[in-house]
Amino acid sequence: MESPDFLKKKYDLHNAPEVETAAERAEQRTGEKIPQDPEARIQNYLDRLERLALDPNKEQLRKIFKDEPHPRALSLLREIIMNKYVRPNKEKMAEGAARVEERAAREMGIEAHYGEQELEQRGEIAVEDLEKSLDNWISYLSDANEPYPTWFRYYVFRNILDLGDYDKDKGEFMKRSQGSIRLFPEIDRGALAYAQEIIEAAKDSAMLERLQKAQKVLGTPENQIITREKAANFANLSFAKQYAEGIRKAGEITPEMREETKGKWVKYQQGTDPTALWSSLQNKGVAWCTKGFATAEVQLKGGDFYVYYTYDKQDKPIIPRIAIRMQGHDKIAENPRGVFDSQQNLEPNMTSVLEEKLKEFGSEADAFKKKSSDMKFLTVIENKIKQKQPLSKPDLIFLYEINESIEGFGYQRDPRIAEIRKTRNLKEDAPIIFEYESNQIAFSQNEINKNTKAYIGPLFKGVFQLNIEHIGTSFPEGMIKKMEAEVGGKDGDQLEKEFKEKNINISCYASDMLKKITASKKEHLDFVRLTVKDLGFPNSATTDEIYQKAEELGLELCPADTGPNLRLQNFTSDLMYIAMKQITNRNGYPDVFYLYGYADGLWLNVINANPSNRWNDNNEFVFSLRKSILFRVYKARFFFSGFFKLFLHPPNILPISSSLTAISSYCLLKTSLFSQVTEIKNLKISRQVNKFLFRVVETWEYI
């Protein structure tokens, strides 16, 4: 299909300012004139979008988005979109949400009123919810592995910005108004594939013929066979109506059908006609994009395709339940998909079926063993709760994802995780998980005492100096991770040599920054990892705001070589930014290191950390833990106890009795560190004693 022609007629796109700007930039870049032909100018614009959002030639620096590296330009496009369609409407969204909630409260006989502070908080929540809702679309439509052409990705995203959620009773999408708190529509991959194939059939005769042939094989009644006229009428509809029709065509899997597990695997060979595969998925309630003829055709060109069909009432294996798409004949292309929900998670009773099938693929299936095991364990926990059985410590550690994340087969997390957690009482579960008494876990600052071993609540000044074993802003997602590493003792050249020896990836900009690192004194440091949200910013914050808040909490910026040393000594693939004094790069931008891991291994990279740059709420920073002065004095007494005559006896400092009394007082203060942070300047001691104690600290630090 000639996609530019479709967009030209639909939107008069060739006259849009963004298309004109794209033409000017292309002419400046190549020195060649872009023809005035409307379709050529639209295609040039689509090509530019593809380079920016998909980056097929891997020319851009990568930036992490939804836990995976994406082209840097995509992050910039995301910010432009959020600033235009979501963030400016924060006040309207807050007022709208407040009215809805106040009305609901009145209907329940409860008086509710939102003040200025409550409205501000409600607005932040609404913005966060909408951003996450739109992020799902940005991530999906920018995934180069999805089979959609660029024109269709553009067409879908342009229209999604104007749609609210789907009204199942009316069978239509709600229109978005400015300031609406309605989330953007859910992604129905099958409905998208349906819309694409009919639009293409309106202009592409070959596609129309293939689709007609497939419908006849399926046994579609003659009066329902697609015609050019029907396809053209569909193409002229609004996207909202096209998408809604795609959803209505999906059919459904009834609860009775879901109970059946007996069935049959069918293999569709690479390169074969997609008609059989396509027809087997129509009106069966699957949300797979393979339900679209064009998509099925593309996927079969790429490799074999397996589908597990369970038996219907007529004892025929025709209900699709599991899909395995291959790359070629031997490599599994992506997660096997199910029909549990619109995110294509696997149904609990299908886990064993898939597990048995994966054995046929040998080592190729190893990557999916954990997913299968996790889904089975989750089902065990779900059944325990249904039977009102208590959960054990291993059950709770798994459910709260203490040691590792629960992995499934869908595009999004298995919804049962959140559903089960909502039913749990954290104050009852936490003592089992931590193996502490209830009075050893504090959920507010006022509850902290000398026995506290775990604290879950907002961070406050001095919390990291209280020697509490476990600290978190929420549980389990907000539990603060601690790290340690040896830093110093190596210059940039030595560090880069180690990177090569360990085959750890390092970007050219990170390599430049290493050259600016000089060897410093070797030391062992403790670190904490905090998200922007942990620091008290529910939506976003600037670099300066993040650094200032961390300082208020008693944390310090990391030494310049922390990032490289953490990368060499820590093999986690987690994304983390190093909170450090920025280093100017070759282009004059202030950069900091960041770490992540991807399919090609572990990486050390750099990112612009301009003081005014904004960071998302889930961005995680590494800070250095500041040791309290009192704790250092407490340690120092062990050294000085053996040499007190040398350091304490000289008359020009203090008499021995006074000195020992002062040291003892300081040591006794160690116990109070569990309940409060005390600075030396607040102690009521003589200036002479104060001066002496600082000499103690300085000497200990030197040693």
C-alpha positions as CSV (number, residue, x, y, z in Angstrom):
1,M,0.0,0.0,0.0
2,E,1.1,3.6,-0.7
3,S,1.0,4.8,2.8
4,P,1.9,8.5,2.1
5,D,-1.2,8.7,-0.1
6,F,-3.4,7.4,2.8
7,L,-1.9,10.0,5.2
8,K,-2.2,12.7,2.6
9,K,-5.9,12.2,2.1
10,K,-6.5,11.6,5.8
11,Y,-4.8,14.6,7.2
12,D,-3.5,16.7,4.4
13,L,-0.2,15.8,6.0
14,H,2.1,17.1,3.2
15,N,1.2,20.6,4.2
16,A,1.9,20.2,7.9
17,P,4.7,22.3,9.4
18,E,6.6,19.3,10.7
19,V,6.7,17.8,7.2
20,E,8.1,21.0,5.8
21,T,10.7,21.1,8.6
22,A,11.7,17.5,7.9
23,A,12.2,18.4,4.2
24,E,14.4,21.4,5.1
25,R,16.6,19.3,7.4
26,A,17.0,16.5,4.9
27,E,18.1,19.0,2.3
28,Q,20.6,20.5,4.7
29,R,21.9,17.1,5.6
30,T,22.2,15.6,2.1
31,G,22.5,18.6,-0.1
32,E,19.7,17.2,-2.3
33,K,16.3,18.8,-2.9
34,I,13.2,17.0,-1.7
35,P,10.6,16.9,-4.5
36,Q,7.5,19.0,-4.1
37,D,5.5,15.8,-4.7
38,P,3.2,15.4,-1.6
39,E,3.9,11.7,-1.2
40,A,7.6,12.1,-1.4
41,R,7.6,14.8,1.3
42,I,5.4,12.7,3.5
43,Q,7.7,9.7,3.0
44,N,10.7,11.8,3.9
45,Y,9.0,12.8,7.1
46,L,8.2,9.2,7.9
47,D,11.8,8.2,7.2
48,R,12.9,10.9,9.7
49,L,10.6,9.6,12.4
50,E,11.9,6.1,11.8
51,R,15.5,7.2,12.2
52,L,14.6,9.1,15.4
53,A,12.3,6.6,17.1
54,L,13.5,3.3,15.8
55,D,17.1,4.1,14.9
56,P,17.4,1.0,12.5
57,N,21.1,1.7,11.8
58,K,22.0,2.1,15.6
59,E,23.5,5.5,15.1
60,Q,22.3,7.2,18.3
61,L,23.4,7.0,21.9
62,R,21.0,4.8,23.9
63,K,18.9,5.9,26.9
64,I,17.0,3.6,29.2
65,F,13.3,3.8,28.8
66,K,11.0,1.2,30.5
67,D,14.1,-0.8,31.6
68,E,15.5,-1.2,28.1
69,P,17.9,1.0,26.0
70,H,16.2,3.0,23.3
71,P,17.4,5.7,20.9
72,R,18.1,9.0,22.8
73,A,15.8,10.9,20.4
74,L,12.9,8.8,21.6
75,S,13.3,10.1,25.1
76,L,13.4,13.7,23.7
77,L,10.2,13.0,21.7
78,R,8.6,11.6,24.8
79,E,9.3,14.7,26.8
80,I,7.8,16.9,24.0
81,I,4.7,14.8,23.9
82,M,4.3,14.7,27.7
83,N,4.8,18.5,28.0
84,K,2.2,19.1,25.3
85,Y,-0.5,16.6,26.1
86,V,-0.2,15.7,29.8
87,R,1.7,17.9,32.1
88,P,0.1,21.3,31.3
89,N,-3.3,19.9,32.3
90,K,-2.2,18.9,35.8
91,E,-4.5,21.5,37.5
92,K,-7.6,20.5,35.4
93,M,-6.9,16.9,36.0
94,A,-6.6,17.4,39.8
95,E,-9.9,19.3,39.9
96,G,-11.7,16.7,37.7
97,A,-10.4,13.9,39.9
98,A,-11.4,15.7,43.1
99,R,-15.0,16.3,41.8
100,V,-15.4,12.6,40.9
101,E,-14.0,11.4,44.3
102,E,-16.0,14.0,46.3
103,R,-19.2,13.0,44.5
104,A,-18.5,9.3,45.2
105,A,-17.8,10.1,48.9
106,R,-21.1,12.0,49.2
107,E,-23.0,9.1,47.8
108,M,-21.6,7.0,50.6
109,G,-22.5,9.5,53.2
110,I,-19.0,10.8,53.7
111,E,-18.1,14.5,53.6
112,A,-14.9,15.0,51.6
113,H,-13.1,18.2,50.6
114,Y,-9.9,18.8,48.7
115,G,-7.7,21.6,49.9
116,E,-4.8,23.2,47.9
117,Q,-2.3,20.6,49.1
118,E,-4.6,17.7,48.4
119,L,-5.3,19.0,44.9
120,E,-1.6,19.3,44.2
121,Q,-1.0,15.7,45.3
122,R,-4.0,14.5,43.3
123,G,-2.7,16.3,40.2
124,E,0.7,14.7,40.6
125,I,-0.9,11.2,40.8
126,A,-3.0,11.9,37.8
127,V,0.0,13.0,35.7
128,E,2.0,10.0,36.8
129,D,-0.9,7.6,35.9
130,L,-1.3,9.2,32.5
131,E,2.4,9.2,31.7
132,K,2.6,5.5,32.5
133,S,-0.4,4.8,30.4
134,L,1.0,6.7,27.4
135,D,4.5,5.2,27.9
136,N,3.0,1.8,27.1
137,W,2.1,3.0,23.7
138,I,5.4,4.8,23.1
139,S,7.3,1.6,24.1
140,Y,5.2,-0.7,21.9
141,L,5.1,1.4,18.8
142,S,8.8,2.2,18.9
143,D,9.8,-1.5,19.2
144,A,11.6,-2.4,16.0
145,N,10.6,-6.1,16.6
146,E,6.9,-5.3,16.1
147,P,5.8,-5.9,12.5
148,Y,4.1,-2.6,11.8
149,P,5.3,-0.3,9.0
150,T,6.3,3.3,10.0
151,W,3.2,4.9,8.4
152,F,0.9,2.8,10.6
153,R,2.9,3.4,13.8
154,Y,2.5,7.2,13.1
155,Y,-1.2,6.8,12.3
156,V,-2.0,4.9,15.5
157,F,0.0,7.1,17.8
158,R,-1.4,10.4,16.4
159,N,-4.9,9.1,17.1
160,I,-4.3,7.5,20.5
161,L,-3.5,11.0,21.9
162,D,-7.2,11.9,21.4
163,L,-8.7,8.7,22.8
164,G,-9.9,7.8,26.3
165,D,-10.7,4.3,27.5
166,Y,-13.0,1.8,25.7
167,D,-16.7,1.7,26.8
168,K,-17.5,-2.0,26.5
169,D,-21.3,-1.4,26.8
170,K,-21.4,1.1,24.0
171,G,-18.6,-0.5,22.0
172,E,-16.8,2.7,21.4
173,F,-13.9,4.9,22.7
174,M,-14.5,7.9,24.8
175,K,-13.2,11.2,23.3
176,R,-10.4,12.8,25.3
177,S,-11.0,16.4,26.5
178,Q,-8.2,18.7,27.7
179,G,-7.5,17.9,31.3
180,S,-9.2,14.5,31.2
181,I,-8.1,12.0,33.9
182,R,-9.1,9.1,31.7
183,L,-6.2,6.8,30.9
184,F,-5.2,6.3,27.3
185,P,-6.7,3.1,25.7
186,E,-5.2,-0.3,26.4
187,I,-3.1,-1.9,23.7
188,D,-5.0,-4.6,21.8
189,R,-2.5,-6.0,19.4
190,G,-5.1,-8.1,17.6
191,A,-7.3,-5.1,17.0
192,L,-4.4,-3.1,15.6
193,A,-3.4,-5.8,13.2
194,Y,-7.1,-6.0,12.0
195,A,-7.1,-2.3,11.3
196,Q,-3.8,-2.4,9.5
197,E,-4.9,-5.3,7.2
198,I,-8.2,-3.7,6.1
199,I,-6.6,-0.3,5.5
200,E,-4.0,-1.9,3.4
201,A,-6.6,-3.9,1.5
202,A,-8.3,-0.6,0.5
203,K,-5.3,0.3,-1.7
204,D,-3.3,-2.8,-2.2
205,S,-5.0,-5.2,-4.7
206,A,-2.6,-8.1,-3.8
207,M,-3.4,-7.7,-0.1
208,L,-7.2,-7.6,-0.9
209,E,-7.0,-10.8,-2.9
210,R,-5.0,-12.6,-0.2
211,L,-7.4,-11.5,2.4
212,Q,-10.5,-12.6,0.3
213,K,-8.9,-16.0,-0.3
214,A,-8.2,-16.5,3.4
215,Q,-11.7,-15.5,4.3
216,K,-13.1,-18.1,1.9
217,V,-10.9,-20.8,3.4
218,L,-12.2,-19.8,6.8
219,G,-15.8,-20.3,5.5
220,T,-16.8,-16.7,5.8
221,P,-20.3,-16.1,4.3
222,E,-20.3,-14.5,0.9
223,N,-22.0,-11.4,2.1
224,Q,-19.3,-10.9,4.7
225,I,-16.3,-11.3,2.4
226,I,-14.2,-8.1,2.3
227,T,-14.5,-6.1,-0.9
228,R,-12.6,-3.0,-2.1
229,E,-15.6,-0.9,-1.3
230,K,-15.9,-2.2,2.2
231,A,-12.2,-1.8,2.8
232,A,-12.3,1.8,1.4
233,N,-15.2,2.7,3.7
234,F,-13.3,1.2,6.7
235,A,-10.2,3.3,5.8
236,N,-12.3,6.4,5.7
237,L,-13.6,5.8,9.3
238,S,-11.9,7.5,12.2
239,F,-9.2,5.5,14.0
240,A,-11.5,5.3,17.1
241,K,-14.1,3.5,15.1
242,Q,-11.5,1.3,13.3
243,Y,-9.9,0.3,16.6
244,A,-13.3,-0.4,18.2
245,E,-14.4,-2.6,15.3
246,G,-11.1,-4.6,15.6
247,I,-11.9,-5.2,19.3
248,R,-15.5,-6.3,18.6
249,K,-14.2,-8.8,16.0
250,A,-12.0,-10.5,18.6
251,G,-14.6,-12.9,19.9
252,E,-14.0,-14.4,23.4
253,I,-12.8,-17.4,25.2
254,T,-15.5,-18.5,27.7
255,P,-14.7,-19.7,31.3
256,E,-15.6,-23.2,30.2
257,M,-13.1,-23.0,27.3
258,R,-10.4,-21.8,29.7
259,E,-10.9,-24.8,32.0
260,E,-9.9,-27.2,29.2
261,T,-6.2,-28.1,29.0
262,K,-6.2,-31.0,26.6
263,G,-5.2,-30.1,23.1
264,K,-2.8,-30.3,20.2
265,W,0.3,-28.4,19.1
266,V,0.3,-27.3,15.4
267,K,3.4,-26.2,13.6
268,Y,3.2,-23.6,10.8
269,Q,6.3,-23.8,8.6
270,Q,8.5,-20.8,7.8
271,G,7.7,-19.4,4.4
272,T,4.3,-21.1,4.0
273,D,1.0,-19.4,3.1
274,P,-0.3,-17.6,6.3
275,T,-3.9,-18.3,5.5
276,A,-4.2,-21.4,7.8
277,L,-2.5,-19.6,10.7
278,W,-4.5,-16.5,10.2
279,S,-7.9,-18.2,9.9
280,S,-7.3,-20.3,13.0
281,L,-7.1,-17.1,15.2
282,Q,-10.2,-15.3,13.9
283,N,-13.0,-14.7,16.4
284,K,-11.3,-16.8,19.1
285,G,-10.6,-14.1,21.7
286,V,-6.9,-13.8,21.2
287,A,-5.1,-10.5,21.4
288,W,-2.1,-11.6,19.4
289,C,-1.0,-9.3,16.6
290,T,-0.7,-12.5,14.5
291,K,-4.5,-12.2,14.1
292,G,-3.8,-9.7,11.4
293,F,-3.2,-11.2,8.0
294,A,-0.3,-8.9,7.1
295,T,1.3,-9.6,10.5
296,A,0.9,-13.4,10.1
297,E,2.6,-13.1,6.7
298,V,5.6,-11.2,8.0
299,Q,6.0,-13.5,11.0
300,L,5.9,-16.7,8.9
301,K,8.5,-15.2,6.6
302,G,10.7,-14.8,9.6
303,G,10.4,-18.3,11.1
304,D,8.2,-21.2,12.1
305,F,5.2,-20.6,14.3
306,Y,3.7,-23.0,16.9
307,V,0.1,-22.7,18.3
308,Y,-1.4,-24.9,21.1
309,Y,-5.2,-25.4,20.5
310,T,-7.4,-26.9,23.1
311,Y,-10.6,-28.9,22.3
312,D,-14.0,-27.2,22.0
313,K,-17.4,-28.7,22.8
314,Q,-17.3,-30.7,19.5
315,D,-14.0,-32.2,20.6
316,K,-12.1,-30.3,17.9
317,P,-8.7,-28.7,18.8
318,I,-9.5,-25.1,17.6
319,I,-9.2,-22.8,20.6
320,P,-5.8,-21.1,20.5
321,R,-4.2,-20.8,24.0
322,I,-0.4,-20.6,23.5
323,A,1.8,-19.2,20.7
324,I,5.5,-19.7,20.1
325,R,7.1,-17.6,17.4
326,M,10.4,-18.7,16.0
327,Q,13.3,-16.9,14.3
328,G,14.1,-19.4,11.6
329,H,13.6,-23.0,12.7
330,D,15.7,-23.2,15.9
331,K,15.6,-19.8,17.8
332,I,12.7,-18.7,19.8
333,A,12.0,-15.1,18.7
334,E,10.3,-13.7,21.8
335,N,8.4,-14.8,24.9
336,P,5.7,-17.4,24.3
337,R,2.3,-15.7,24.5
338,G,-0.9,-16.7,26.1
339,V,-4.6,-15.5,26.2
340,F,-5.0,-14.7,29.9
341,D,-5.4,-11.0,29.3
342,S,-4.8,-8.2,26.8
343,Q,-1.1,-8.3,27.7
344,Q,-0.9,-11.9,26.5
345,N,0.1,-13.4,29.8
346,L,-0.1,-17.2,30.1
347,E,-3.1,-18.7,31.8
348,P,-2.1,-20.5,35.0
349,N,-3.3,-23.9,33.8
350,M,-1.2,-23.6,30.6
351,T,2.1,-23.3,32.3
352,S,2.8,-27.0,32.4
353,V,1.7,-27.5,28.8
354,L,4.2,-24.9,27.7
355,E,6.9,-26.2,30.0
356,E,6.6,-29.7,28.4
357,K,6.7,-28.2,24.9
358,L,9.8,-26.2,25.6
359,K,11.8,-29.3,26.4
360,E,11.8,-30.0,22.6
361,F,13.9,-26.9,22.0
362,G,16.8,-27.9,24.2
363,S,19.1,-25.1,25.5
364,E,17.2,-22.6,23.4
365,A,14.4,-22.9,26.0
366,D,16.7,-22.2,29.0
367,A,15.8,-18.5,29.0
368,F,12.2,-19.4,29.7
369,K,12.6,-21.9,32.5
370,K,12.5,-19.2,35.2
371,K,9.3,-17.6,33.7
372,S,7.7,-21.0,33.7
373,S,8.8,-21.8,37.3
374,D,7.6,-18.4,38.5
375,M,4.2,-18.8,37.0
376,K,3.8,-22.2,38.6
377,F,4.9,-20.8,42.0
378,L,2.5,-17.9,41.7
379,T,-0.4,-20.3,40.9
380,V,0.5,-22.3,44.1
381,I,0.3,-19.1,46.2
382,E,-3.0,-18.1,44.5
383,N,-4.5,-21.5,45.4
384,K,-3.2,-21.3,49.0
385,I,-5.0,-17.9,49.4
386,K,-8.2,-19.3,47.9
387,Q,-8.1,-22.1,50.4
388,K,-7.3,-19.7,53.2
389,Q,-4.0,-21.3,54.0
390,P,-1.2,-19.2,55.6
391,L,1.8,-18.2,53.4
392,S,5.2,-19.3,54.4
393,K,8.4,-17.1,54.5
394,P,9.5,-18.5,51.0
395,D,6.0,-17.8,49.7
396,L,6.2,-14.2,50.9
397,I,9.7,-13.6,49.7
398,F,8.6,-14.7,46.3
399,L,5.4,-12.7,46.3
400,Y,7.0,-9.5,47.4
401,E,9.9,-10.1,45.0
402,I,12.6,-9.7,47.7
403,N,15.4,-11.5,46.0
404,E,14.3,-11.2,42.3
405,S,11.5,-10.1,40.1
406,I,8.6,-12.4,39.2
407,E,8.8,-13.1,35.4
408,G,6.0,-14.0,33.2
409,F,5.3,-14.4,29.5
410,G,3.2,-11.3,28.8
411,Y,4.0,-7.8,27.6
412,Q,3.2,-6.6,31.2
413,R,3.4,-8.2,34.6
414,D,1.0,-10.9,35.5
415,P,-2.0,-9.1,37.1
416,R,-2.3,-11.7,39.8
417,I,0.8,-10.3,41.6
418,A,-0.9,-6.9,42.3
419,E,-4.2,-8.5,43.0
420,I,-2.8,-10.9,45.6
421,R,-0.7,-8.2,47.3
422,K,-3.7,-6.0,47.7
423,T,-5.2,-8.6,50.0
424,R,-2.1,-8.8,52.2
425,N,-1.5,-7.0,55.5
426,L,2.1,-5.7,55.4
427,K,2.4,-5.3,59.2
428,E,1.7,-9.1,59.5
429,D,3.8,-10.2,56.6
430,A,6.9,-8.0,57.3
431,P,7.9,-9.8,60.6
432,I,7.8,-13.1,58.8
433,I,9.9,-11.9,55.9
434,F,12.5,-10.2,58.0
435,E,12.3,-12.7,60.9
436,Y,12.0,-9.8,63.4
437,E,9.5,-9.2,66.2
438,S,6.7,-6.8,65.3
439,N,8.2,-4.1,67.7
440,Q,11.5,-4.3,65.8
441,I,9.9,-2.9,62.6
442,A,8.9,0.8,62.5
443,F,6.5,2.3,60.0
444,S,7.0,5.9,61.1
445,Q,9.8,8.0,62.4
446,N,8.2,8.2,65.8
447,E,8.1,4.4,66.1
448,I,11.9,4.1,65.8
449,N,13.8,3.1,69.0
450,K,16.9,1.3,70.1
451,N,15.5,-2.0,69.1
452,T,14.5,-1.0,65.5
453,K,16.0,-3.2,62.8
454,A,13.8,-2.3,59.9
455,Y,12.1,1.0,59.0
456,I,9.5,1.5,56.2
457,G,8.4,5.1,55.7
458,P,9.4,8.5,54.4
459,L,13.2,9.3,54.6
460,F,14.3,12.0,57.0
461,K,17.5,13.7,58.0
462,G,19.9,11.3,59.7
463,V,18.0,8.1,58.9
464,F,21.1,6.5,57.3
465,Q,23.2,7.2,60.4
466,L,20.9,5.2,62.7
467,N,22.4,1.8,61.9
468,I,19.1,0.3,60.9
469,E,19.6,-2.8,58.9
470,H,16.7,-2.4,56.4
471,I,15.4,1.0,55.3
472,G,12.7,1.6,52.7
473,T,10.1,4.2,51.6
474,S,7.6,1.5,50.8
475,F,7.6,-2.3,50.7
476,P,8.9,-4.1,48.7
477,E,9.5,-1.7,45.8
478,G,10.9,1.1,47.9
479,M,13.4,-0.9,49.9
480,I,16.8,0.8,49.7
481,K,19.5,-1.3,48.2
482,K,23.0,-1.0,49.7
483,M,26.3,-1.6,47.8
484,E,30.0,-1.5,48.6
485,A,33.1,-1.1,46.6
486,E,36.8,-0.3,46.8
487,V,37.5,3.0,45.0
488,G,40.7,4.9,44.5
489,G,44.2,3.7,43.8
490,K,43.9,3.6,40.0
491,D,43.9,6.2,37.3
492,G,41.7,6.2,34.2
493,D,44.2,4.2,32.0
494,Q,44.4,1.4,34.6
495,L,40.6,1.3,34.9
496,E,40.1,1.2,31.1
497,K,42.6,-1.7,30.9
498,E,40.6,-3.7,33.4
499,F,37.4,-3.1,31.3
500,K,39.1,-4.6,28.3
501,E,40.4,-7.6,30.3
502,K,36.9,-8.3,31.7
503,N,35.2,-7.7,28.3
504,I,32.9,-5.0,29.8
505,N,31.5,-2.5,27.3
506,I,32.4,1.1,27.7
507,S,31.1,4.0,25.5
508,C,33.5,6.4,23.7
509,Y,32.2,9.2,25.9
510,A,32.8,7.2,29.1
511,S,36.3,6.4,27.8
512,D,36.9,10.1,27.5
513,M,35.7,10.7,31.0
514,L,38.0,8.0,32.4
515,K,41.0,9.9,31.0
516,K,40.1,12.8,33.4
517,I,40.2,10.5,36.5
518,T,43.4,10.6,38.5
519,A,44.5,8.1,41.1
520,S,43.3,8.9,44.6
521,K,43.8,7.2,48.0
522,K,42.3,3.7,48.0
523,E,39.4,3.3,50.3
524,H,36.4,1.0,50.9
525,L,33.0,2.8,50.7
526,D,29.4,2.0,51.3
527,F,26.7,3.2,48.9
528,V,22.9,3.4,48.7
529,R,20.7,3.4,45.7
530,L,17.7,5.8,45.8
531,T,15.1,6.6,43.2
532,V,13.9,10.1,42.6
533,K,10.6,9.0,44.2
534,D,12.4,7.7,47.3
535,L,13.9,11.1,47.8
536,G,10.5,12.6,48.0
537,F,9.8,13.7,44.5
538,P,6.7,11.8,43.2
539,N,7.0,12.8,39.6
540,S,10.4,14.3,38.6
541,A,13.2,16.5,39.9
542,T,16.2,18.4,38.6
543,T,19.7,17.3,39.2
544,D,20.2,20.1,41.6
545,E,17.1,19.2,43.6
546,I,18.2,15.6,43.8
547,Y,21.7,16.4,45.0
548,Q,20.4,19.0,47.6
549,K,17.8,16.6,49.0
550,A,20.4,13.8,49.3
551,E,22.7,16.2,51.2
552,E,19.8,17.0,53.6
553,L,19.4,13.3,54.3
554,G,23.1,13.0,55.2
555,L,24.4,11.5,51.9
556,E,27.4,12.5,49.9
557,L,28.2,12.6,46.2
558,C,30.3,9.7,45.0
559,P,34.0,10.0,44.1
560,A,34.6,10.4,40.4
561,D,35.9,6.9,39.9
562,T,32.9,5.2,41.7
563,G,31.0,4.4,38.4
564,P,33.9,2.6,36.8
565,N,34.8,0.7,40.0
566,L,31.2,-0.3,40.7
567,R,30.9,-1.6,37.1
568,L,34.1,-3.6,37.5
569,Q,33.1,-5.0,40.9
570,N,29.4,-5.4,40.5
571,F,27.7,-7.5,37.8
572,T,24.1,-6.5,38.1
573,S,22.4,-5.3,34.9
574,D,20.3,-2.8,36.8
575,L,20.2,0.7,35.5
576,M,21.8,3.2,38.0
577,Y,23.1,6.7,37.7
578,I,26.1,7.8,39.7
579,A,25.5,10.9,41.8
580,M,28.8,12.7,41.4
581,K,30.3,16.0,40.6
582,Q,29.7,16.4,36.9
583,I,32.6,16.1,34.5
584,T,32.5,18.2,31.3
585,N,32.6,16.1,28.1
586,R,34.2,16.8,24.7
587,N,31.1,18.9,23.7
588,G,31.0,20.9,26.8
589,Y,28.1,19.1,28.6
590,P,28.3,18.2,32.3
591,D,28.1,14.4,32.4
592,V,27.9,11.7,35.1
593,F,28.5,7.9,34.7
594,Y,25.7,5.4,34.6
595,L,25.6,1.6,34.6
596,Y,23.3,-0.9,32.9
597,G,23.3,-4.3,31.3
598,Y,21.7,-5.4,28.0
599,A,21.8,-8.4,25.7
600,D,25.3,-7.5,24.6
601,G,26.7,-7.4,28.1
602,L,27.4,-4.9,30.9
603,W,27.9,-1.3,30.1
604,L,29.5,1.9,31.5
605,N,28.1,5.0,29.8
606,V,27.7,8.7,30.6
607,I,24.7,11.0,30.5
608,N,24.1,14.7,30.6
609,A,23.4,15.8,34.2
610,N,23.0,19.5,33.7
611,P,21.8,21.1,37.0
612,S,18.4,21.9,35.5
613,N,17.9,18.5,33.8
614,R,14.8,16.7,35.0
615,W,14.8,13.0,36.0
616,N,11.8,10.7,36.1
617,D,10.5,9.3,39.4
618,N,11.9,5.8,38.8
619,N,15.4,6.9,37.9
620,E,17.8,5.4,40.4
621,F,20.9,7.2,41.8
622,V,23.9,5.9,43.7
623,F,25.1,8.0,46.7
624,S,27.9,7.5,49.1
625,L,27.0,6.9,52.8
626,R,28.4,9.5,55.1
627,K,29.8,8.1,58.3
628,S,28.6,10.0,61.4
629,I,31.2,11.9,63.3
630,L,30.2,10.2,66.6
631,F,30.6,6.8,65.0
632,R,34.1,7.7,63.9
633,V,35.0,8.9,67.4
634,Y,33.7,5.6,68.8
635,K,35.9,3.7,66.4
636,A,38.9,5.9,67.2
637,R,38.8,5.1,70.9
638,F,40.0,1.5,70.2
639,F,43.1,2.8,68.7
640,F,43.8,5.5,71.3
641,S,43.1,3.2,74.2
642,G,46.5,1.6,73.6
643,F,48.3,4.9,73.3
644,F,46.4,7.2,75.7
645,K,49.6,8.2,77.5
646,L,51.0,9.6,74.2
647,F,47.9,11.5,73.1
648,L,46.0,12.3,76.3
649,H,48.6,12.9,79.0
650,P,50.4,16.1,77.8
651,P,49.4,18.9,80.1
652,N,48.9,21.3,77.2
653,I,45.8,19.3,76.1
654,L,43.8,18.1,79.2
655,P,44.4,16.2,82.4
656,I,44.1,12.4,82.0
657,S,40.9,12.2,84.0
658,S,39.1,14.9,82.1
659,S,40.2,13.4,78.7
660,L,39.0,9.9,79.6
661,T,35.7,11.3,80.9
662,A,35.2,13.1,77.6
663,I,36.1,10.1,75.5
664,S,33.8,7.9,77.6
665,S,30.9,10.3,77.2
666,Y,31.3,10.2,73.5
667,C,31.4,6.4,73.4
668,L,28.3,6.2,75.5
669,L,26.6,8.3,72.9
670,K,26.9,5.5,70.5
671,T,23.8,3.8,71.8
672,S,21.7,6.9,71.2
673,L,22.5,6.7,67.5
674,F,19.7,4.2,67.2
675,S,17.1,6.8,68.1
676,Q,18.6,10.2,67.2
677,V,21.5,11.8,65.3
678,T,23.6,14.1,67.5
679,E,26.1,16.6,66.0
680,I,29.2,17.5,67.9
681,K,28.3,21.2,67.8
682,N,25.1,20.5,69.8
683,L,27.0,18.8,72.7
684,K,27.5,20.9,75.8
685,I,31.2,20.4,76.3
686,S,34.1,22.8,76.7
687,R,35.8,24.3,73.7
688,Q,39.1,22.6,74.8
689,V,37.5,19.1,74.9
690,N,35.8,19.8,71.6
691,K,39.1,20.8,70.0
692,F,40.8,17.7,71.4
693,L,38.1,15.3,70.1
694,F,38.4,16.7,66.6
695,R,42.1,16.0,66.8
696,V,41.2,12.4,67.7
697,V,38.9,12.1,64.7
698,E,41.5,13.7,62.3
699,T,44.2,11.3,63.5
700,W,42.0,8.3,63.1
701,E,41.0,9.3,59.6
702,Y,44.7,9.7,58.8
703,I,45.4,6.2,60.1
